[in-house]
Amino acid sequence: MSHSYVSNLMHCTFSTKERYPFIDLQLESDLWPYIGGIARKNRMKALAIGGTVDHLHALLSLPSVMSFAKAVQLIKGGSSKWIHDTFPRYRKFEWQEGYGAFSVSASQVKRTIAYIENQKEHHRKRTFQKEFLELLDKHCVDYDLRYVFR
């Protein structure tokens, strides 16, 4: 085969440092599109971006030559720098160090997009911590509860 053909769909989620509620409606309205721009600039496709005051979810289609760790580094680093440079009132903004990453099959793309777009409603009933543990369990990821939210 002379070309590589890859479907690399990843649902990721990560929170603000100590889940501080930095992402108000004003920041969110600029931040989600900015993150989409970071993705485009780096040959990713952001199929959905959403979240609440203390965390983000994104469904990303990654190019064949990019690791997921690199994708998260580009998104977190680029968005954090942009927030600091653009909004002085958010000078203490930070993303939490870790993240969750879950592969998504093509048959689940629409469902995952709907899930990401419905985050605000979803979190009226469930905390980020509970949601994250449910994602880990659903995707059969081993974890030690003592270290998940440190």
C-alpha positions in Angstrom: 0.0 0.0 0.0 1.5 3.4 -0.9 -0.5 5.4 1.6 -1.6 5.1 5.2 -5.3 5.0 6.0 -6.1 5.6 9.6 -9.1 6.1 11.8 -7.8 7.4 15.1 -10.8 8.8 17.0 -10.2 9.7 20.6 -12.5 11.1 23.3 -10.5 12.9 25.8 -11.3 14.7 29.0 -9.2 16.8 31.4 -9.9 19.3 34.1 -8.7 22.6 35.4 -6.1 22.4 38.1 -7.8 21.2 41.3 -11.0 21.4 39.3 -11.2 25.2 39.9 -14.2 26.6 38.1 -12.3 28.9 35.7 -14.3 28.2 32.6 -17.2 30.7 32.8 -19.5 31.3 29.9 -17.4 34.2 28.6 -14.2 32.2 28.5 -15.9 29.1 27.2 -17.3 31.0 24.2 -13.7 31.9 23.1 -11.9 28.8 24.4 -13.7 26.0 22.6 -13.2 27.6 19.2 -9.6 28.4 20.0 -9.0 24.8 20.9 -10.6 23.8 17.6 -8.1 26.1 15.9 -5.2 24.4 17.7 -6.4 21.1 16.4 -6.7 22.4 12.8 -3.3 24.0 12.9 -1.8 20.6 13.9 -3.7 18.5 11.4 -6.2 17.1 13.9 -10.0 17.4 13.5 -12.0 18.5 16.6 -15.3 16.8 16.0 -16.7 18.1 19.3 -15.5 20.3 22.1 -17.5 20.9 25.3 -17.5 20.9 29.0 -18.3 22.8 32.1 -16.7 25.3 34.5 -14.0 22.8 35.6 -13.3 20.4 32.7 -13.3 19.8 29.0 -14.3 17.0 26.7 -13.2 16.7 23.1 -13.6 14.2 20.3 -10.5 14.3 18.2 -9.5 12.6 15.0 -5.7 12.4 15.0 -3.4 12.2 12.0 -1.5 8.9 11.6 1.8 10.4 12.7 0.6 12.0 16.0 0.5 10.3 19.4 -2.4 11.1 21.6 0.0 12.4 24.3 1.4 14.9 21.8 -2.2 16.0 20.8 -3.0 16.7 24.5 0.3 18.5 25.0 -0.5 20.8 22.0 -4.0 21.5 23.1 -3.3 22.1 26.8 -0.1 24.1 26.3 -1.5 26.2 23.5 -4.8 27.0 25.2 -3.2 27.7 28.5 -0.7 30.1 27.0 -3.4 31.8 25.0 -5.6 32.3 28.1 -2.7 33.8 30.0 -1.7 36.1 27.1 -5.3 37.2 26.3 -7.1 37.3 29.6 -5.1 38.8 32.5 -7.9 38.0 35.0 -7.2 34.3 34.4 -3.5 34.5 35.2 -3.8 31.6 37.6 -5.5 29.3 35.1 -3.9 25.9 34.7 -5.0 22.5 33.3 -4.6 19.5 35.6 -1.6 17.4 34.7 -3.3 14.2 33.7 -6.1 13.3 31.3 -8.4 10.6 30.2 -8.3 9.2 26.7 -10.8 6.7 25.3 -10.9 5.3 21.8 -14.1 5.7 19.9 -15.3 3.5 17.0 -16.8 5.1 13.9 -20.2 3.7 14.9 -20.1 5.7 18.2 -19.1 9.1 16.8 -22.7 10.6 16.8 -23.3 9.3 20.3 -20.0 10.7 21.6 -20.6 14.1 20.0 -24.1 14.2 21.6 -22.6 13.3 25.0 -20.0 16.1 24.7 -22.5 18.7 23.6 -24.8 17.8 26.5 -22.2 18.3 29.2 -23.9 21.1 31.1 -27.2 19.2 31.4 -25.3 16.0 32.2 -23.5 17.7 35.1 -26.6 18.9 36.8 -26.9 15.3 38.0 -23.4 14.0 38.1 -20.0 15.4 39.3 -16.9 15.3 37.1 -15.3 12.8 39.5 -18.3 10.4 39.2 -18.4 10.9 35.4 -14.6 10.2 35.0 -14.8 7.0 37.1 -17.7 5.8 35.0 -15.7 6.5 31.8 -12.7 4.5 33.2 -15.0 1.6 34.2 -16.9 1.6 30.8 -13.6 1.4 28.9 -12.1 -1.2 31.3 -9.2 1.0 32.4 -7.5 -0.2 35.5 -7.0 2.5 38.2 -6.2 2.9 41.9 -8.8 5.3 43.3 -6.2 6.7 45.8 -4.4 8.3 42.8 -7.1 9.2 40.3 -7.9 12.7 41.6 -4.6 13.7 43.3 
